[in-house]
């Protein structure tokens, strides 16, 4: 829920890092014949001694990636090998940074203009670079170095050795100006981000999913399916219903999930009407704040010197989002039921830390801002895949019948809807691999959260200098047969244990990041998506009006999405009883 959008902001913020590299600069206009550049060399930078770490050892006997043979990286009896792990008798000389493939930049500014020009669509820009130059692409922005890395073997080695990440400047600056608690992704590597991270880690525990997430989300199924039905619009002379306002419905569900897991409160329509704000407005502020941060982080941070209109707009969005989140915490401070919720678990862990209430408030705000946007797009992509592959949709339906029994009207009419236990959730195996394939092929960003090198490091036969930003491009490898057999095809079965079509390792696709700062909301998000799929498929057949190709992704926001206004989804009731229920709802 968190790191997925963080990855996009991480890449977008690369241009800002000139200050950390020892320079500050401003480009007046890259379209002008002359470019005005202000460069101020910062003094007192310690040069120090550089140490070298070899990530890709040319000796095949000492390279883990070359020696590991599993079902996941065996294709037709032959081991899927990294091109940098060939059996070599003699070590090859290490090449310099200047020899790394990449587009030629302009004097002084390097590739800064390319970043500015593609700031609104960095995913496709970096994908095009990999298509042209390969799985390692060099970029220079003024004196700051970046490496686009798409080889999953090299990524595996790099992630195991490097943990330093770039912080999110716009969010950090906003919070520091207000003396607010920073979240881990807003902290510098040398700051104590781990103590704050411990609050997030509660949601990652398997026991949390069993004792909190499943019981709490199970109570939302009735509200969700009825709200979905309220947004079905009949199609003349057809059994189908058009799914309208899908974004609003999915956004509301994502918001309800955060409120239920975090505060234990079910936001019914009646309760929503008593809030001093419109929930759609709250969600809108949170999502737009993320998009505004991406735009700010893709440019030189002029807002640090004087308040720009763009930053002023970002401030207003953050102010409102923060105000509404604080209201929710205060109003629902008391647990409305006996079911455990995240709030008390966090309070227990935060009580020994300074400013515990503010820390908890900061966590909730980030869950709402990042979690809502990500899960809305995940569910939308899953629905479009179900519609595009009716045979796979049928498998999920049959699995749900085997687990829960035949669908009943009580699921539509009762307060809580479909009841779900942890044991039943574990049995949804085909639904799980279906979601995993959506996250691989239809991810909401082509980028994964990268790293910043803490020392000179050899990667793929090239010496990459200290402080280089590693930009992780995960879409490129997932389409290459050498890393994912038949990678361009949507095949959920590739995620079954022992499948010859499996990705060569876990670094081909990293939708929730890796390492100590992996997305803490991953389990909550995937549970939410499971329930969103099951509730819809048990009562409706999803279709897309027989589109010949899978719908393209739009780039109008920070994360990739399918425009359901251009490519609508249609729901056909599976039983006459459901059809009658939908018709009655529509007449009201």
VEXNUKE-90660 format. One line per field, with one value per residue (C-alpha): residue number from 1; residue in one letter; x negated, y, z negated. Coordinates in nm, 4 decimals. Each point is the difference from the previous one (the first is absolute). Layout:
i [NUM_...]
aa [A_...]
u [X_...]
v [Y_...]
w [Z_...]
***
This chain:
i [1_2_3_4_5_6_7_8_9_10_11_12_13_14_15_16_17_18_19_20_21_22_23_24_25_26_27_28_29_30_31_32_33_34_35_36_37_38_39_40_41_42_43_44_45_46_47_48_49_50_51_52_53_54_55_56_57_58_59_60_61_62_63_64_65_66_67_68_69_70_71_72_73_74_75_76_77_78_79_80_81_82_83_84_85_86_87_88_89_90_91_92_93_94_95_96_97_98_99_100_101_102_103_104_105_106_107_108_109_110_111_112_113_114_115_116_117_118_119_120_121_122_123_124_125_126_127_128_129_130_131_132_133_134_135_136_137_138_139_140_141_142_143_144_145_146_147_148_149_150_151_152_153_154_155_156_157_158_159_160_161_162_163_164_165_166_167_168_169_170_171_172_173_174_175_176_177_178_179_180_181_182_183_184_185_186_187_188_189_190_191_192_193_194_195_196_197_198_199_200_201_202_203_204_205_206_207_208_209_210_211_212_213_214_215_216_217_218_219_220_221_222_223_224_225_226_227_228_229_230_231_232_233_234_235_236_237_238_239_240_241_242_243_244_245_246_247_248_249_250_251_252_253_254_255_256_257_258_259_260_261_262_263_264_265_266_267_268_269_270_271_272_273_274_275_276_277_278_279_280_281_282_283_284_285_286_287_288_289_290_291_292_293_294_295_296_297_298_299_300_301_302_303_304_305_306_307_308_309_310_311_312_313_314_315_316_317_318_319_320_321_322_323_324_325_326_327_328_329_330_331_332_333_334_335_336_337_338_339_340_341_342_343_344_345_346_347_348_349_350_351_352_353_354_355_356_357_358_359_360_361_362_363_364_365_366_367_368_369_370_371_372_373_374_375_376_377_378_379_380_381_382_383_384_385_386_387_388_389_390_391_392_393_394_395_396_397_398_399_400_401_402_403_404_405_406_407_408_409_410_411_412_413_414_415_416_417_418_419_420_421_422_423_424_425_426_427_428_429_430_431_432_433_434_435_436_437_438_439_440_441_442_443_444_445_446_447_448_449_450_451_452_453_454_455_456_457_458_459_460_461_462_463_464_465_466_467_468_469_470_471_472_473_474_475_476_477_478_479_480_481_482_483_484_485_486_487_488_489_490_491_492_493_494_495_496_497_498_499_500_501_502_503_504_505_506_507_508_509_510_511_512_513_514_515_516_517_518_519_520_521_522_523_524_525_526_527_528_529_530_531_532_533_534_535_536_537_538_539_540_541_542_543_544_545_546_547_548_549_550_551_552_553_554_555_556_557_558_559_560_561_562_563_564_565_566_567_568_569_570_571_572_573_574_575_576_577_578_579_580_581_582_583_584_585_586_587_588]
aa [X_X_X_X_X_X_X_X_X_X_X_X_X_X_X_X_X_X_X_X_X_X_X_X_X_X_X_X_X_X_X_X_X_X_X_X_X_X_X_X_X_X_X_X_X_X_X_X_X_X_X_X_X_X_X_X_X_X_X_X_X_X_X_X_X_X_X_X_X_X_X_X_X_X_X_X_X_X_X_X_X_X_X_X_X_X_X_X_X_X_X_X_X_X_X_X_X_X_X_X_X_X_X_X_X_X_X_X_X_X_X_X_X_X_X_X_X_X_X_X_X_X_X_X_X_X_X_X_X_X_X_X_X_X_X_X_X_X_X_X_X_X_X_X_X_X_X_X_X_X_X_X_X_X_X_X_X_X_X_X_X_X_X_X_X_X_X_X_X_X_X_X_X_X_X_X_X_X_X_X_X_X_X_X_X_X_X_X_X_X_X_X_X_X_X_X_X_X_X_X_X_X_X_X_X_X_X_X_X_X_X_X_X_X_X_X_X_X_X_X_X_X_X_X_X_X_X_X_X_X_X_X_X_X_X_X_X_X_X_X_X_X_X_X_X_X_X_X_X_X_X_X_X_X_X_X_X_X_X_X_X_X_X_X_X_X_X_X_X_X_X_X_X_X_X_X_X_X_X_X_X_X_X_X_X_X_X_X_X_X_X_X_X_X_X_X_X_X_X_X_X_X_X_X_X_X_X_X_X_X_X_X_X_X_X_X_X_X_X_X_X_X_X_X_X_X_X_X_X_X_X_X_X_X_X_X_X_X_X_X_X_X_X_X_X_X_X_X_X_X_X_X_X_X_X_X_X_X_X_X_X_X_X_X_X_X_X_X_X_X_X_X_X_X_X_X_X_X_X_X_X_X_X_X_X_X_X_X_X_X_X_X_X_X_X_X_X_X_X_X_X_X_X_X_X_X_X_X_X_X_X_X_X_X_X_X_X_X_X_X_X_X_X_X_X_X_X_X_X_X_X_X_X_X_X_X_X_X_X_X_X_X_X_X_X_X_X_X_X_X_X_X_X_X_X_X_X_X_X_X_X_X_X_X_X_X_X_X_X_X_X_X_X_X_X_X_X_X_X_X_X_X_X_X_X_X_X_X_X_X_X_X_X_X_X_X_X_X_X_X_X_X_X_X_X_X_X_X_X_X_X_X_X_X_X_X_X_X_X_X_X_X_X_X_X_X_X_X_X_X_X_X_X_X_X_X_X_X_X_X_X_X_X_X_X_X_X_X_X_X_X_X_X_X_X_X_X_X_X_X_X_X_X_X_X_X_X_X_X_X_X_X_X_X_X_X_X_X_X_X_X_X_X_X_X_X_X_X]
u [0.0000_-0.2820_-0.3173_0.1645_0.0745_-0.3227_-0.1963_0.1376_-0.0739_-0.3504_-0.0836_0.1747_-0.2055_-0.3324_-0.0486_0.0295_-0.2984_-0.2446_-0.0328_-0.1133_-0.2444_-0.1610_0.1746_0.3150_0.1362_0.3038_0.0940_0.2048_0.1283_-0.1329_0.1882_-0.1855_-0.3090_-0.1968_0.0345_-0.0536_-0.1693_-0.0878_-0.2619_-0.1332_-0.2761_0.0551_-0.3134_-0.1392_0.1000_-0.2041_-0.1566_-0.1064_-0.1112_0.2172_0.0467_0.0947_0.2569_0.0473_0.3658_-0.0395_-0.3006_-0.1366_-0.1059_0.2996_-0.1006_0.0584_0.3096_0.3236_0.2200_-0.2072_-0.0040_0.3668_0.2159_0.3680_0.3279_0.0530_-0.3076_-0.0047_0.1461_0.0361_-0.2702_-0.2521_-0.0871_0.1076_-0.3292_-0.0913_-0.2040_-0.2590_-0.0481_-0.1622_-0.2574_-0.3234_-0.3536_-0.1516_0.1420_0.0964_-0.1273_0.2516_0.1278_0.0359_0.3167_-0.0585_0.0320_0.3468_0.2550_0.2387_0.1226_-0.2491_0.0781_-0.0638_-0.3017_0.0384_0.3715_-0.0419_0.3387_0.1915_0.2074_0.1122_0.1233_0.1826_0.1653_0.1133_0.0783_0.3681_-0.0755_-0.3285_0.1102_0.0171_-0.3060_-0.2217_0.1576_-0.0937_-0.3591_-0.0267_0.1460_-0.2675_-0.3069_0.0638_0.0371_-0.2495_0.0388_-0.2141_0.1502_-0.1655_0.1918_-0.2525_-0.2659_0.2387_-0.0106_0.2886_0.0069_0.3147_-0.0260_0.2372_-0.1937_0.1653_-0.3226_-0.1930_0.2921_0.0026_-0.3670_0.0345_0.3046_-0.1724_-0.2927_0.1465_0.2730_-0.0457_0.2920_0.0796_0.2528_0.3101_-0.0918_0.3354_0.1714_-0.3062_-0.0187_0.3728_-0.0165_-0.3204_0.1528_0.2820_-0.2077_0.1893_-0.1274_-0.1730_0.0776_-0.2870_0.0205_-0.0417_-0.3058_-0.3628_-0.1862_-0.2101_0.3071_0.1821_0.2660_0.0056_0.1795_0.2822_-0.0047_0.0756_0.3489_0.0629_-0.1401_0.2920_0.2188_-0.2512_0.0235_0.1926_0.1793_0.1232_0.1688_0.1734_0.1034_0.0684_0.0123_0.2198_0.2564_0.0269_0.0209_0.2487_0.2497_-0.0286_0.1139_0.3712_-0.0580_-0.2441_0.2169_0.3104_-0.1951_-0.1287_0.3576_0.1131_-0.2403_0.1268_0.1892_0.2259_-0.0882_0.3021_0.0970_-0.2728_-0.0431_-0.3139_-0.0421_-0.2649_-0.2252_0.0055_-0.1919_-0.2286_-0.2801_0.2266_0.1231_-0.3491_-0.1396_0.2717_-0.0760_-0.3722_0.0778_0.2375_-0.2711_-0.2529_0.2594_0.1121_-0.3450_-0.1509_0.2915_0.2436_0.2868_0.2368_0.0757_0.3597_0.1779_0.1851_-0.3220_-0.1662_0.2766_-0.0884_-0.3624_-0.0914_-0.1478_0.0865_-0.1982_-0.0535_-0.1517_-0.2307_-0.1169_-0.0395_-0.2198_-0.2195_-0.0452_-0.0613_-0.2555_-0.1991_0.0197_-0.1058_-0.2988_-0.1100_0.0104_-0.1938_-0.2618_-0.0601_-0.1326_-0.2555_0.1425_0.0533_0.2723_-0.2753_-0.1090_0.3406_0.3494_0.1009_0.3635_-0.0507_-0.1305_0.2755_0.2558_-0.1790_0.0113_0.3749_0.0577_-0.2181_0.1597_0.3475_-0.1035_-0.1782_0.2911_0.2512_-0.2268_-0.0473_0.3762_0.0529_-0.2570_0.1533_0.3596_-0.0579_-0.2620_0.2175_0.0292_0.3668_-0.0212_-0.1893_-0.1993_-0.3687_-0.1128_-0.3330_0.0293_-0.0428_-0.2834_-0.1843_0.0679_-0.1570_-0.3128_-0.0259_0.0386_-0.3764_-0.0698_0.0151_0.3181_0.1863_0.3392_-0.1571_-0.1840_0.3224_0.1745_-0.2816_0.0367_0.3752_-0.0390_-0.2526_0.2166_0.2856_-0.2063_-0.1938_0.2251_0.3186_-0.1558_-0.1911_0.2768_0.2566_-0.2203_-0.0802_0.3679_0.0795_-0.2744_0.1225_0.3569_-0.1208_-0.2028_0.3013_0.2065_-0.2697_-0.0509_0.3438_-0.1517_-0.2162_0.2952_0.1929_-0.2824_0.0140_0.3767_-0.0240_-0.2681_0.2238_0.2865_-0.2310_-0.1152_0.3203_0.2774_0.2556_0.0566_0.3005_0.2187_-0.0949_-0.3432_0.1730_0.2600_-0.1623_-0.1928_-0.3459_0.0505_-0.2290_-0.1669_-0.3689_-0.2444_-0.3773_0.0275_0.2340_-0.2303_-0.2930_0.2043_0.0382_-0.3112_0.0996_0.1228_-0.3388_-0.2051_0.2407_-0.0752_-0.3737_0.0146_0.1882_-0.2702_-0.2671_0.1436_0.2365_-0.1805_0.0956_-0.3607_-0.2906_-0.2352_-0.0976_-0.1519_-0.3707_-0.3214_-0.2855_-0.3466_-0.1981_-0.3310_-0.1577_0.1595_-0.0551_0.3277_0.0130_-0.3678_0.0114_-0.1324_0.2935_-0.1045_0.1090_0.3211_0.1422_0.3770_0.1177_0.3331_0.1732_0.1903_0.2051_0.2277_-0.2833_-0.1141_0.3512_0.0571_-0.3269_0.0270_-0.3450_0.1344_0.3692_0.0880_0.2840_-0.0160_0.2330_0.2825_0.2345_-0.0442_0.0821_-0.1189_-0.3597_0.0142_0.0748_-0.2845_-0.2243_0.1435_-0.2439_0.1491_-0.0945_-0.2153_-0.3708_0.0021_0.2019_-0.1671_0.1667_0.3080_0.0019_0.3411_-0.0448_-0.3756_-0.2588_-0.2124_0.0425_0.2283_0.2273_0.3549_0.1583_0.3497_-0.0588_0.1994_0.2901_0.0076_-0.0047_0.2676_0.2150_-0.0461_0.0887_0.3308_0.0699_-0.0388_0.1930_0.2984_0.0374_-0.0583_0.2361_0.2987_-0.0985_-0.1769_-0.2377_-0.0564_-0.1494_0.2226_-0.2352_-0.2978_-0.2547_-0.2980_-0.0571_0.0617_-0.3066_-0.1174_0.0459_-0.2695_0.2065_-0.0931_-0.3038_0.0982_0.1047_0.3695_0.2638_0.2553_0.3318_0.1917_-0.1714_-0.0029_0.3104_0.0633_0.3330_0.1551_0.2557_0.1893_-0.0643_0.3509_0.3492_0.0186_-0.3064_0.1451_0.3236_-0.2022_-0.2005_0.3152_0.1618_-0.3115_-0.0130_0.3647_-0.0677]
v [0.0000_0.2387_-0.0815_-0.0398_0.3687_0.0694_-0.1538_0.2518_0.2893_-0.1390_0.0185_0.3314_0.1571_-0.0855_0.3438_0.1575_-0.1899_0.2480_0.1614_-0.3266_-0.0552_0.3345_0.2283_0.2051_0.1028_0.1470_-0.0425_0.2912_-0.1780_-0.3007_0.1135_0.3293_0.0436_0.0918_-0.1581_0.1982_-0.2101_0.0987_-0.2266_0.0526_-0.2306_-0.1000_0.0123_-0.2271_-0.3286_-0.2861_-0.2106_-0.2939_-0.3389_-0.2057_-0.3683_-0.2417_-0.2769_-0.2519_-0.0866_-0.2173_-0.2282_-0.1292_-0.3253_-0.2337_-0.2108_0.2872_0.1598_-0.1002_0.0848_-0.2201_-0.2979_-0.0118_-0.2291_-0.0214_-0.0659_0.3720_0.0654_-0.3136_0.0225_-0.3134_-0.1702_0.2800_0.2445_0.3574_0.1857_0.3599_0.1190_0.1319_-0.3420_-0.1920_-0.2678_0.1932_-0.1208_0.3492_0.3037_0.2732_0.3540_0.2239_0.2804_0.3606_0.2053_0.1822_-0.3318_-0.0853_0.0198_0.2928_0.3101_0.2767_0.3088_0.3687_0.1789_0.0839_-0.0938_-0.3578_-0.1742_0.2518_0.1190_-0.3572_-0.0338_0.3307_-0.0901_-0.3428_0.0951_-0.0867_-0.3480_-0.1235_-0.3642_-0.0119_0.2234_-0.2378_-0.2987_0.1493_0.0487_-0.3675_-0.1021_0.2070_-0.0544_-0.3223_-0.0944_0.2620_0.3618_0.2918_0.3447_0.3214_0.2996_0.2809_-0.1729_-0.2495_-0.3613_-0.2438_-0.3595_-0.1612_-0.3685_-0.2647_-0.3284_-0.2063_-0.1870_0.3200_0.1464_-0.2997_0.0515_0.3757_-0.0102_-0.2460_0.2373_0.3511_0.1396_0.3751_0.1710_0.3516_0.1832_0.1732_0.3669_0.1738_-0.1959_0.0378_0.3754_0.0434_-0.1915_0.1580_0.3439_-0.1052_-0.2015_-0.3155_-0.3536_-0.1387_-0.3452_-0.2351_0.0826_0.3698_-0.0516_0.0026_-0.3278_0.1123_0.1034_-0.2326_-0.1217_-0.3487_0.0962_0.1496_-0.2988_-0.2301_0.1489_-0.0888_-0.3502_-0.1037_-0.0210_-0.2317_-0.2798_-0.3143_-0.0057_0.3561_-0.1169_-0.2819_0.1928_0.3476_0.0324_-0.3007_0.0489_0.3744_-0.0132_-0.2875_0.2466_0.2288_-0.2492_0.0905_0.3761_-0.0478_-0.2188_0.2175_0.3144_-0.1663_-0.0943_0.3588_0.1024_-0.2439_0.1595_-0.2088_-0.0340_0.0146_-0.3346_-0.1809_-0.2144_0.1993_0.2961_0.2646_0.0624_0.3798_0.2122_-0.2981_0.2192_0.1480_-0.3446_-0.1489_0.3093_-0.0167_-0.3683_0.0731_0.2792_-0.2257_-0.2673_0.2387_0.1297_-0.3528_-0.1510_0.3060_0.1295_-0.2938_0.2175_-0.0932_0.3145_-0.0625_0.2534_0.1239_0.0520_0.1596_0.2600_0.1102_0.0777_0.3681_-0.0818_-0.2040_-0.3253_0.0432_0.3379_-0.1542_-0.2671_0.2581_0.2221_-0.2950_-0.1304_0.3455_0.0756_-0.3030_0.1099_0.3547_-0.1406_-0.1912_0.3159_0.1961_-0.2711_-0.0127_0.3563_0.2137_0.0785_0.3696_-0.0076_-0.0213_0.3521_0.1595_-0.1463_-0.0930_-0.0308_-0.3715_-0.0492_0.2188_-0.2288_-0.3049_0.1613_0.0524_-0.3613_-0.1275_0.2353_-0.1314_-0.3653_0.0354_0.1881_-0.2703_-0.2837_0.1653_0.0366_-0.3717_-0.1025_0.2254_-0.0951_-0.3754_-0.0194_-0.2478_-0.3458_-0.0462_-0.3801_-0.2775_-0.0862_0.0974_0.2867_0.1501_0.3122_-0.1713_-0.2176_0.3096_0.1876_-0.2833_0.0024_0.3809_0.0706_-0.0097_0.2401_0.3776_0.1662_-0.3337_0.1455_0.2022_-0.3062_-0.1996_0.2883_0.0157_-0.3723_0.0248_0.2991_-0.1847_-0.3133_0.2129_0.2003_-0.2893_-0.2955_0.1327_0.0983_-0.3260_-0.2420_0.1794_-0.0539_-0.3592_-0.0921_0.1806_-0.1895_-0.3304_0.0673_0.0788_-0.3231_-0.2008_0.1542_-0.0652_-0.3655_-0.1591_-0.3474_0.1171_0.1817_-0.3270_-0.1765_0.2610_-0.0341_-0.3786_0.0356_0.2333_-0.2524_-0.2764_0.2152_0.1831_-0.2030_0.1239_0.3792_0.1079_0.3090_0.0440_0.1109_0.2969_0.0796_-0.0695_0.2657_-0.1567_-0.2073_-0.2930_-0.1422_-0.0811_-0.1855_-0.0280_-0.3659_0.0879_0.2829_-0.2410_-0.2217_0.2766_-0.1203_0.0736_0.3458_0.0636_-0.0951_0.1982_0.3107_-0.0752_-0.0102_0.3321_0.1513_-0.1354_0.0979_0.2879_0.1708_0.3597_0.1116_-0.1320_0.1101_-0.1534_0.1801_0.0344_0.0569_0.2500_-0.1557_0.0522_-0.0928_-0.0611_-0.3229_-0.2346_-0.0845_-0.2097_0.0540_0.3798_0.2046_0.2122_0.3000_0.0612_0.2072_-0.1194_-0.0388_-0.3425_0.0291_-0.3392_-0.0673_-0.3168_-0.0012_-0.0647_-0.3339_-0.1368_0.0109_-0.1782_-0.3753_-0.0529_0.1224_-0.0909_-0.2673_0.1281_0.3141_0.2084_-0.2498_0.0091_-0.3422_-0.0221_-0.3622_0.1186_0.0901_-0.3573_-0.1834_-0.1787_0.1686_0.0105_0.3396_0.1602_0.3143_-0.0776_0.1660_0.2274_0.3133_-0.0120_0.1634_0.1848_0.1679_0.0602_0.0509_-0.2083_0.0203_0.1643_0.2691_-0.2243_0.1315_-0.0634_0.0040_-0.2863_-0.2603_0.2379_0.1010_-0.3548_-0.1136_0.2928_-0.0909_-0.3651_0.1060_0.2552_-0.2721_-0.2733_0.2213_0.1114_-0.3367_-0.1983_0.2026_0.1413_-0.0859_0.2831_0.0943_0.2830_-0.0005_-0.2448_0.2321_-0.1670_0.1184_0.0704_0.3707_0.2281_0.1829_0.3736_0.2273_0.2920_-0.0698_-0.1121_-0.3661_-0.1816_-0.0773_-0.1194_0.2658_-0.1739_0.2846_-0.0779_-0.3744_-0.0753_-0.3208_-0.1877_-0.2218_-0.2707_-0.1576_-0.3738_-0.0736_0.1422_0.0831_0.2210_0.1633_0.0812_0.1438_0.2223_0.1215_0.0978_0.1891_0.1796_0.1103_0.1572]
w [0.0000_-0.0746_0.1857_0.3371_0.0320_-0.1894_0.2861_0.2486_-0.2336_-0.0611_0.3711_0.0525_-0.2762_0.1670_0.1491_-0.3432_-0.1321_0.1536_-0.3401_-0.1564_0.2819_-0.0717_0.2476_0.0302_0.3366_0.1699_0.3647_0.1281_0.3125_0.1914_0.3075_0.0191_0.2163_-0.3062_-0.3439_-0.3161_-0.2610_-0.3528_-0.1460_-0.3439_-0.1151_-0.3601_-0.2074_-0.2649_0.1574_-0.1396_0.2711_-0.2169_0.1119_0.2356_-0.0466_0.2717_-0.0243_0.2782_0.0560_0.3049_-0.0524_0.3262_-0.1683_0.0535_-0.3010_-0.2424_0.1513_-0.1788_0.2965_0.2286_-0.2322_-0.0986_0.2111_-0.0913_0.1721_0.0095_0.2136_0.2113_0.3479_0.2129_-0.2015_0.0363_-0.2727_0.0666_-0.0335_-0.0449_0.3007_-0.2479_-0.1601_0.2856_-0.0783_0.0388_-0.0608_-0.0142_-0.1754_0.2418_-0.0665_-0.1752_0.2206_-0.1085_-0.0558_0.3272_0.1870_-0.1342_0.2878_-0.0026_0.1859_0.0559_-0.2027_0.0532_-0.1439_-0.3703_-0.0266_0.1252_0.0378_-0.2132_0.2950_0.0753_-0.3576_0.0139_0.3295_-0.1268_-0.3602_0.0420_0.1372_-0.1447_0.0162_0.3805_0.0347_-0.1982_0.1765_0.3374_-0.1188_-0.0953_0.3352_0.1752_-0.2199_-0.1926_-0.3656_-0.1273_0.1057_-0.1139_-0.0608_-0.1172_-0.1327_-0.0378_-0.2158_-0.1520_0.1192_0.0482_0.1208_0.1390_-0.0933_0.1392_-0.0297_-0.2793_-0.0832_-0.0524_-0.1919_-0.2332_-0.0844_-0.0322_-0.2292_-0.2322_-0.0478_0.0213_-0.2238_0.0413_0.1705_0.1051_-0.2168_0.1362_-0.0021_0.0448_-0.2777_-0.2228_0.0522_-0.0661_-0.3287_-0.1256_0.0504_-0.2353_-0.2460_0.0957_-0.0457_0.3091_0.1370_0.0975_0.3724_-0.0855_-0.2204_0.1003_-0.0163_-0.2956_-0.2019_-0.2401_0.2424_-0.1498_-0.3233_0.2058_0.2311_-0.2936_-0.0169_0.3638_-0.0403_-0.2177_0.3110_0.1725_-0.2562_0.1105_-0.3351_0.0628_0.3186_-0.1895_-0.3122_0.1428_0.3801_0.0868_-0.2808_0.0604_0.3812_-0.0083_-0.1464_0.3047_0.2653_-0.0208_0.0262_0.2877_0.2231_-0.0570_0.0811_0.3178_0.0973_-0.0597_0.2761_0.2611_0.2859_0.2234_0.3684_0.2374_0.1530_-0.1910_-0.3103_-0.0832_-0.2330_0.0524_-0.2994_-0.0384_-0.2496_-0.0553_-0.1323_-0.2684_-0.1068_-0.0159_-0.1754_-0.2624_-0.0585_-0.0390_-0.2468_-0.1954_-0.0232_-0.1568_-0.2461_-0.0936_-0.0496_-0.1650_-0.2085_0.0040_0.1226_0.2823_0.2002_0.1032_0.2181_-0.3065_-0.1943_0.3030_0.0160_-0.3551_0.0863_0.0474_0.3407_0.3071_0.0149_0.3725_-0.0761_-0.2606_0.2441_0.2745_-0.2180_-0.0964_0.3542_0.1492_-0.2712_0.1167_0.3635_-0.0948_-0.1901_0.3095_0.2086_-0.2615_-0.0360_0.3750_0.0024_-0.1729_-0.3497_0.0558_-0.2684_-0.2627_0.0912_0.0580_-0.0056_0.3551_0.1078_0.0535_-0.3519_-0.1424_0.1662_-0.1463_-0.3452_0.0162_0.1026_-0.2820_-0.2516_0.0785_0.0124_-0.3344_-0.1565_0.0951_-0.1135_-0.3406_-0.0330_0.0667_-0.2596_-0.2643_0.0716_0.0109_-0.2725_-0.1922_0.1541_0.1065_-0.0298_-0.1772_0.3106_-0.0208_0.2232_0.1028_-0.2167_-0.3387_0.1292_0.1199_-0.3234_-0.1965_0.2155_0.0179_-0.3722_-0.0614_0.2893_-0.0096_0.1345_0.0286_0.1002_0.2818_0.1273_0.0199_0.1737_0.2574_0.0750_0.0598_0.2295_0.2156_0.0120_0.1307_0.2475_0.1530_-0.0741_0.1551_0.3322_0.0421_-0.0942_0.2159_0.3035_-0.0964_-0.0257_0.3236_0.1863_-0.1451_0.1154_0.3508_0.0093_-0.1179_0.2776_0.2606_-0.0978_-0.0587_-0.0337_-0.2923_-0.1526_0.0081_-0.1862_-0.2762_-0.0196_-0.0294_-0.2665_-0.2012_0.0184_-0.1196_-0.2944_-0.1007_0.1614_0.2503_-0.0038_-0.2053_-0.0083_-0.3641_0.1219_0.1670_-0.2647_-0.3387_-0.1876_0.0349_0.3150_0.0804_-0.3117_0.0276_-0.2261_0.0231_0.0994_0.2869_0.1081_0.0244_0.2338_0.2594_0.1785_0.3586_-0.0965_-0.1603_0.3075_0.2199_-0.2080_0.0122_0.3805_0.0101_-0.2207_0.2336_0.3372_-0.0820_-0.2839_-0.0849_0.0531_0.2043_-0.2744_-0.3316_-0.2949_0.0765_-0.1920_-0.0328_-0.0041_-0.3184_0.1663_0.3391_0.1181_0.2926_0.1710_0.3154_0.0786_-0.0429_-0.2915_-0.1203_-0.2125_-0.3578_-0.0404_0.3334_-0.0094_0.1161_0.1818_0.0154_0.3239_-0.0561_0.3055_0.2457_-0.1474_-0.0516_0.3784_0.0832_0.0543_-0.1518_-0.3334_0.0305_0.2599_0.2188_-0.2100_0.2169_-0.0609_-0.2981_-0.1612_-0.3734_-0.0142_0.0356_-0.3716_-0.1066_-0.1696_0.2502_0.3101_0.2963_0.0864_-0.3341_-0.0152_-0.0525_-0.3443_-0.2274_0.1354_0.3405_-0.1501_-0.3332_-0.0347_-0.3735_-0.0073_-0.1856_-0.3105_-0.3373_0.1409_0.2055_0.0257_-0.3420_0.1456_0.2442_-0.1950_-0.0593_0.3680_0.1388_-0.2478_0.1103_0.3672_-0.0662_-0.1532_0.2736_0.2633_-0.1824_-0.0846_0.3623_0.1718_-0.2250_0.1199_0.3415_0.3227_0.0894_0.3649_0.2049_0.3065_0.1748_0.0375_0.2321_-0.2060_-0.3666_-0.0693_-0.0028_-0.3106_-0.0509_-0.1421_-0.1261_-0.3624_-0.2004_0.0397_0.3160_0.0340_0.2468_0.0861_-0.0650_0.1648_0.3299_-0.0598_-0.2105_-0.1868_0.0138_-0.2670_0.0829_-0.2936_-0.0319_-0.1341_0.0457_-0.3708_0.0319_0.3107_-0.1873_-0.2897_0.2363_0.1780_-0.3290_-0.1036_0.3354_-0.0252_-0.3391]
***
